[in-house]
Amino acid sequence: MPGKTNPKLPTIERLTRSAVHYLERYSSSQNNLRKVLERRVLKACRHHGLDPAEFSEMIDKVLKRCVDSGLVNDRSYAETKTASLRRRGGSRRKIEAQLTQKGVDRDTIRSVLDDGAGTEEEAAAAYARRRRLGPFRNAADRAARREKDLAAMCRAGFSFDIALRVIDAAKDDA
């Protein structure tokens, strides 16, 4: 294919540049950055016929550099991601699942969620507002769609009690 270049062999400098370039664009946890670097190494190793395990020590060094310099901090990543998801109406379960998927350890997740801003009811109200459920729905359709709205809230990870309070609330209360 014209325009495609062959991947170069990974070095500490190349992996560091890749990590910094990635971190300029995205916030990341330590484990997620490791996966990004491992994919880059795997691509180069496939092309050159090498074993990716040979480069694991290099990846560890690059990650240590990033952590030591403060570019990667799992706690601040979890706080930022939690605040963002809460504003959009993310439930505690959804936030836990997404942070776990990105490699943040459970203790950090629990402490961030316990310290974090916003309650579960505020997040549920934000979710209902964004999806136009319950009190944010057209008044004529509200009674007919109540069960579906409750189901949507529960699928989003909110408890039935919270979903019931938000869906049955008056528009001013929500």
DONUKOL-139977 format. One record per residue (C-alpha): x, y, z; residue number from 1. Coordinates in pm, 1 decimal. Example, Ala and Ser with C-alpha at 12.3 -4.5 7.8 and 13.67 -1.06 7.14 Angstrom:
% residues 2
@xx->1230.0, yy->-450.0, zz->780.0, seq->1
@xx->1367.0, yy->-106.0, zz->714.0, seq->2
This chain:
% residues 174
@xx->0.0, yy->0.0, zz->0.0, seq->1
@xx->146.7, yy->336.1, zz->-90.3, seq->2
@xx->187.6, yy->572.0, zz->200.1, seq->3
@xx->213.2, yy->292.5, zz->458.7, seq->4
@xx->547.3, yy->271.1, zz->634.4, seq->5
@xx->683.3, yy->-36.0, zz->800.3, seq->6
@xx->683.7, yy->-21.0, zz->1181.4, seq->7
@xx->1026.5, yy->45.1, zz->1329.9, seq->8
@xx->1177.1, yy->-165.4, zz->1602.5, seq->9
@xx->1076.6, yy->-35.2, zz->1945.9, seq->10
@xx->1337.2, yy->145.8, zz->2151.5, seq->11
@xx->1296.0, yy->323.7, zz->2483.1, seq->12
@xx->1304.9, yy->660.4, zz->2305.4, seq->13
@xx->1041.8, yy->558.3, zz->2049.4, seq->14
@xx->815.8, yy->408.3, zz->2312.7, seq->15
@xx->854.0, yy->719.0, zz->2530.0, seq->16
@xx->761.2, yy->942.5, zz->2235.8, seq->17
@xx->461.1, yy->721.0, zz->2164.1, seq->18
@xx->351.3, yy->733.5, zz->2527.7, seq->19
@xx->387.8, yy->1112.8, zz->2548.7, seq->20
@xx->205.6, yy->1157.3, zz->2219.0, seq->21
@xx->-79.6, yy->937.7, zz->2343.2, seq->22
@xx->-94.6, yy->1119.0, zz->2677.0, seq->23
@xx->-108.5, yy->1456.1, zz->2500.0, seq->24
@xx->-433.6, yy->1348.8, zz->2340.2, seq->25
@xx->-590.9, yy->1126.5, zz->2606.3, seq->26
@xx->-592.7, yy->1090.5, zz->2980.0, seq->27
@xx->-497.3, yy->738.4, zz->3074.9, seq->28
@xx->-444.7, yy->498.1, zz->3358.9, seq->29
@xx->-115.3, yy->315.8, zz->3396.7, seq->30
@xx->-259.4, yy->-16.3, zz->3286.8, seq->31
@xx->-429.8, yy->138.5, zz->2984.3, seq->32
@xx->-104.9, yy->303.4, zz->2872.3, seq->33
@xx->67.8, yy->-33.0, zz->2910.7, seq->34
@xx->-189.2, yy->-187.2, zz->2672.4, seq->35
@xx->-134.8, yy->93.1, zz->2420.3, seq->36
@xx->241.3, yy->41.0, zz->2425.6, seq->37
@xx->203.6, yy->-338.0, zz->2409.9, seq->38
@xx->-11.9, yy->-304.7, zz->2096.2, seq->39
@xx->253.5, yy->-85.1, zz->1936.3, seq->40
@xx->528.1, yy->-335.4, zz->2023.0, seq->41
@xx->316.2, yy->-627.0, zz->1900.8, seq->42
@xx->262.2, yy->-459.6, zz->1564.3, seq->43
@xx->636.4, yy->-404.2, zz->1519.0, seq->44
@xx->719.3, yy->-756.0, zz->1637.4, seq->45
@xx->477.4, yy->-913.5, zz->1390.6, seq->46
@xx->637.7, yy->-722.0, zz->1106.6, seq->47
@xx->996.0, yy->-804.5, zz->1208.5, seq->48
@xx->927.8, yy->-1158.8, zz->1333.0, seq->49
@xx->1035.4, yy->-1095.6, zz->1692.3, seq->50
@xx->897.4, yy->-1202.7, zz->2027.1, seq->51
@xx->699.8, yy->-923.1, zz->2203.0, seq->52
@xx->810.4, yy->-1055.1, zz->2544.4, seq->53
@xx->1161.8, yy->-924.9, zz->2469.7, seq->54
@xx->1031.5, yy->-569.5, zz->2496.6, seq->55
@xx->836.8, yy->-597.6, zz->2822.3, seq->56
@xx->1125.9, yy->-455.7, zz->3022.5, seq->57
@xx->1135.2, yy->-151.7, zz->2792.4, seq->58
@xx->763.4, yy->-96.5, zz->2841.9, seq->59
@xx->809.4, yy->-116.0, zz->3219.0, seq->60
@xx->1084.7, yy->148.0, zz->3205.5, seq->61
@xx->872.4, yy->382.6, zz->2994.0, seq->62
@xx->577.8, yy->340.0, zz->3229.9, seq->63
@xx->799.2, yy->409.4, zz->3529.7, seq->64
@xx->922.7, yy->728.4, zz->3363.2, seq->65
@xx->566.5, yy->840.5, zz->3293.7, seq->66
@xx->452.5, yy->767.7, zz->3649.4, seq->67
@xx->758.6, yy->932.1, zz->3805.6, seq->68
@xx->715.2, yy->1245.2, zz->3595.7, seq->69
@xx->346.2, yy->1267.7, zz->3687.8, seq->70
@xx->212.1, yy->1214.9, zz->3337.2, seq->71
@xx->19.7, yy->908.8, zz->3454.0, seq->72
@xx->-165.7, yy->904.3, zz->3784.0, seq->73
@xx->-441.6, yy->648.1, zz->3833.0, seq->74
@xx->-608.6, yy->842.1, zz->4114.0, seq->75
@xx->-637.8, yy->1168.3, zz->3919.6, seq->76
@xx->-749.4, yy->975.0, zz->3611.3, seq->77
@xx->-1022.2, yy->805.0, zz->3814.9, seq->78
@xx->-1133.9, yy->1136.6, zz->3967.5, seq->79
@xx->-1154.4, yy->1306.0, zz->3628.8, seq->80
@xx->-1335.6, yy->1016.2, zz->3464.6, seq->81
@xx->-1578.0, yy->986.2, zz->3757.6, seq->82
@xx->-1663.7, yy->1356.2, zz->3749.2, seq->83
@xx->-1720.3, yy->1343.5, zz->3374.9, seq->84
@xx->-1942.4, yy->1035.8, zz->3392.2, seq->85
@xx->-2139.0, yy->1176.5, zz->3687.5, seq->86
@xx->-2214.6, yy->1495.4, zz->3493.0, seq->87
@xx->-2345.9, yy->1284.3, zz->3205.6, seq->88
@xx->-2557.6, yy->1074.1, zz->3439.7, seq->89
@xx->-2338.1, yy->771.9, zz->3494.7, seq->90
@xx->-2437.8, yy->538.3, zz->3774.3, seq->91
@xx->-2194.0, yy->403.7, zz->4031.9, seq->92
@xx->-2202.9, yy->62.4, zz->3864.6, seq->93
@xx->-2127.1, yy->207.4, zz->3522.5, seq->94
@xx->-1838.1, yy->413.0, zz->3657.5, seq->95
@xx->-1693.0, yy->111.8, zz->3839.3, seq->96
@xx->-1716.3, yy->-98.2, zz->3523.2, seq->97
@xx->-1548.3, yy->161.3, zz->3302.3, seq->98
@xx->-1265.5, yy->230.2, zz->3544.9, seq->99
@xx->-1208.4, yy->-141.6, zz->3599.6, seq->100
@xx->-1192.0, yy->-188.6, zz->3223.6, seq->101
@xx->-921.9, yy->80.0, zz->3205.5, seq->102
@xx->-717.3, yy->-99.0, zz->3472.3, seq->103
@xx->-775.4, yy->115.5, zz->3779.5, seq->104
@xx->-759.7, yy->-95.9, zz->4096.0, seq->105
@xx->-1072.8, yy->-148.1, zz->4306.0, seq->106
@xx->-945.2, yy->36.1, zz->4615.3, seq->107
@xx->-880.4, yy->352.1, zz->4414.2, seq->108
@xx->-1222.1, yy->325.5, zz->4249.4, seq->109
@xx->-1399.0, yy->286.7, zz->4584.7, seq->110
@xx->-1215.0, yy->576.8, zz->4744.8, seq->111
@xx->-1281.5, yy->806.2, zz->4447.9, seq->112
@xx->-1649.7, yy->714.7, zz->4439.2, seq->113
@xx->-1684.4, yy->765.4, zz->4813.4, seq->114
@xx->-1502.9, yy->1100.7, zz->4803.0, seq->115
@xx->-1645.1, yy->1207.2, zz->4468.2, seq->116
@xx->-1878.2, yy->1493.8, zz->4401.4, seq->117
@xx->-2237.6, yy->1425.6, zz->4313.7, seq->118
@xx->-2478.6, yy->1172.9, zz->4450.9, seq->119
@xx->-2640.7, yy->883.0, zz->4277.5, seq->120
@xx->-2973.1, yy->1071.5, zz->4264.4, seq->121
@xx->-2811.7, yy->1372.9, zz->4097.8, seq->122
@xx->-2655.7, yy->1143.5, zz->3839.3, seq->123
@xx->-2991.3, yy->970.4, zz->3785.3, seq->124
@xx->-3161.5, yy->1306.2, zz->3732.3, seq->125
@xx->-2890.6, yy->1406.1, zz->3484.4, seq->126
@xx->-2938.4, yy->1077.0, zz->3299.9, seq->127
@xx->-3315.8, yy->1124.1, zz->3288.7, seq->128
@xx->-3273.4, yy->1481.2, zz->3163.6, seq->129
@xx->-3029.4, yy->1375.0, zz->2893.2, seq->130
@xx->-3250.3, yy->1088.0, zz->2776.6, seq->131
@xx->-3574.0, yy->1285.1, zz->2829.5, seq->132
@xx->-3719.8, yy->1030.1, zz->3068.9, seq->133
@xx->-3987.4, yy->1073.5, zz->3335.4, seq->134
@xx->-4035.4, yy->1438.3, zz->3430.5, seq->135
@xx->-3840.7, yy->1552.9, zz->3123.6, seq->136
@xx->-4073.4, yy->1372.8, zz->2883.8, seq->137
@xx->-4371.9, yy->1525.2, zz->2708.8, seq->138
@xx->-4654.6, yy->1530.6, zz->2965.9, seq->139
@xx->-4894.4, yy->1348.3, zz->2732.7, seq->140
@xx->-4660.2, yy->1048.0, zz->2694.6, seq->141
@xx->-4530.7, yy->1036.7, zz->3050.0, seq->142
@xx->-4783.3, yy->794.8, zz->3203.9, seq->143
@xx->-4778.3, yy->558.2, zz->2908.1, seq->144
@xx->-4397.4, yy->538.5, zz->2902.6, seq->145
@xx->-4339.4, yy->512.4, zz->3279.5, seq->146
@xx->-4248.3, yy->141.7, zz->3281.8, seq->147
@xx->-4008.9, yy->180.8, zz->2988.8, seq->148
@xx->-3846.0, yy->480.1, zz->3155.8, seq->149
@xx->-3796.5, yy->280.4, zz->3477.0, seq->150
@xx->-3646.0, yy->-5.2, zz->3279.0, seq->151
@xx->-3406.8, yy->232.4, zz->3100.9, seq->152
@xx->-3291.9, yy->377.8, zz->3433.2, seq->153
@xx->-3233.4, yy->31.4, zz->3578.4, seq->154
@xx->-3040.1, yy->-80.5, zz->3269.6, seq->155
@xx->-2820.5, yy->226.6, zz->3313.4, seq->156
@xx->-2719.6, yy->88.4, zz->3653.7, seq->157
@xx->-2940.0, yy->284.1, zz->3892.7, seq->158
@xx->-3123.8, yy->104.0, zz->4170.1, seq->159
@xx->-3498.8, yy->62.8, zz->4133.9, seq->160
@xx->-3566.2, yy->294.1, zz->4430.2, seq->161
@xx->-3364.1, yy->578.3, zz->4282.0, seq->162
@xx->-3514.5, yy->522.1, zz->3937.3, seq->163
@xx->-3863.1, yy->530.0, zz->4087.5, seq->164
@xx->-3797.0, yy->855.5, zz->4272.5, seq->165
@xx->-3654.7, yy->1026.2, zz->3964.6, seq->166
@xx->-3917.5, yy->901.9, zz->3718.4, seq->167
@xx->-4208.7, yy->987.8, zz->3948.7, seq->168
@xx->-4069.5, yy->1327.4, zz->4052.0, seq->169
@xx->-4221.3, yy->1652.5, zz->3933.8, seq->170
@xx->-4014.0, yy->1838.5, zz->3676.0, seq->171
@xx->-3919.7, yy->2109.3, zz->3928.6, seq->172
@xx->-3809.7, yy->1851.1, zz->4187.1, seq->173
@xx->-3589.2, yy->1658.3, zz->3944.1, seq->174
